[in-house]
Amino acid sequence: MVENRKYSVAAVIKGDFALIRERVIDALSKEGFGILTEIDVAATLKKKLGVEVRPYVILGACNPPLAHRALTEEPDLGVLLPCNVIVYAHGDGVCTVAALDPVRQFSLVENPKVEPVAEEVRAGMVRVIEAVRDTFPV
């Protein structure tokens, strides 16, 4: 089940971190999202601070047609893009996959014309998380 969290939609999935990350990228692609950025938080913290942390990546995903629609209605909305999706390991063969809830995020804009776009993006993110979750046994 995809959980509705305070500011994200998420699922906890039992499986290998690297494989889950790849499945997230594949599922995003099937929903029309490309990866604009990927931040390997664990590698960055190791390099910059010398600390070891759990595997953790932040994927900056963008669906160009949806981004275009939103930016047409609200040009400054770009400060809220791209859509961030995270994958992190818990250390016991379990990972969390989560996406910032665009409905909550875009509510900052207070422009009703972007609400339908936010709903579409949210639905896509939920489908991505469900698709990844469904490829791993419970």
C-alpha positions in Angstrom: 0.0 0.0 0.0 1.2 3.5 -0.8 1.1 5.6 2.3 0.0 9.2 2.3 2.5 10.9 4.6 2.6 14.5 5.8 4.3 15.8 2.6 5.0 12.6 0.6 3.6 9.4 -0.8 5.7 6.4 0.0 6.0 2.7 0.4 8.4 0.5 2.3 9.7 -2.3 0.1 11.7 -5.4 1.0 14.5 -5.8 -1.6 17.9 -4.9 -2.8 18.6 -1.1 -2.8 20.3 -1.0 -6.2 17.5 -3.1 -7.8 14.8 -1.0 -6.3 16.5 2.2 -7.5 16.7 0.8 -11.0 13.0 -0.2 -10.9 12.0 3.3 -9.7 13.9 4.9 -12.7 12.2 2.4 -15.1 8.7 3.0 -13.6 9.2 6.8 -13.8 10.2 6.4 -17.4 7.0 4.5 -18.1 5.0 7.3 -16.6 6.7 9.9 -18.8 9.3 11.2 -16.3 12.9 11.5 -17.1 15.7 11.9 -14.5 17.2 15.3 -14.6 19.4 14.9 -11.6 20.6 12.1 -9.3 22.2 12.8 -6.0 23.9 9.9 -4.2 23.6 11.3 -0.7 25.6 8.5 0.8 28.6 9.1 -1.5 28.4 12.8 -1.1 28.4 12.6 2.7 31.3 10.1 2.6 33.3 12.4 0.3 32.5 15.7 2.0 32.2 14.7 5.7 33.9 11.3 5.8 30.8 9.8 7.3 29.1 6.5 6.4 25.4 6.5 6.0 22.8 4.2 4.6 22.4 4.1 0.8 20.2 7.0 -0.1 19.5 8.7 -3.5 17.5 11.7 -4.5 16.1 11.5 -8.1 15.0 14.8 -9.7 12.3 13.6 -12.1 10.5 15.7 -14.7 7.5 15.0 -17.0 8.0 17.7 -19.7 4.4 17.9 -20.9 3.1 18.3 -17.3 5.9 20.7 -16.4 5.1 22.8 -19.4 1.4 23.0 -18.5 2.2 24.0 -14.9 4.9 26.6 -16.0 2.5 28.1 -18.5 0.0 28.9 -15.7 2.6 29.8 -13.1 6.1 30.7 -14.4 7.7 30.9 -10.9 6.6 27.3 -10.2 10.0 26.3 -11.5 11.4 26.9 -8.0 9.4 23.8 -7.0 10.7 21.6 -9.8 11.8 18.9 -10.5 9.7 16.4 -8.6 12.0 14.7 -6.0 11.8 10.9 -5.5 13.9 9.3 -2.9 15.1 5.7 -2.3 16.9 4.8 0.9 17.9 1.6 2.6 17.0 0.8 6.2 19.9 -1.6 6.5 17.8 -4.8 6.9 17.0 -5.5 3.3 14.2 -3.0 3.4 14.0 0.3 1.5 11.7 3.2 1.4 10.6 4.8 -1.9 8.9 8.2 -1.5 8.0 11.1 -3.7 7.2 14.6 -2.6 3.4 15.0 -2.8 2.9 17.6 -5.6 -0.6 18.5 -4.4 0.9 19.6 -1.1 3.9 21.2 -2.8 1.9 23.1 -5.4 -0.6 24.3 -2.8 2.1 26.9 -1.9 1.4 28.5 -5.3 -2.3 29.2 -4.5 -3.2 29.0 -8.2 -6.2 26.8 -9.0 -5.0 26.4 -12.6 -2.1 24.3 -11.5 -4.1 22.0 -9.2 -5.1 19.6 -12.0 -1.5 19.2 -13.0 -0.5 18.5 -9.4 -3.2 15.8 -9.2 -1.9 14.2 -12.4 1.7 14.2 -11.1 0.6 12.8 -7.8 -1.4 10.0 -9.5 1.7 9.2 -11.6 4.0 9.1 -8.6 1.6 6.8 -6.8 1.5 4.5 -9.9 5.4 4.5 -9.9 5.6 3.5 -6.3 2.9 0.8 -6.7 4.7 -0.6 -9.8 8.0 -0.8 -7.9 6.3 -2.3 -4.8 4.4 -4.9 -6.9 7.7 -6.2 -8.4 9.0 -7.4 -5.1 7.6 -10.2 -2.9 6.0 -9.2 0.3 
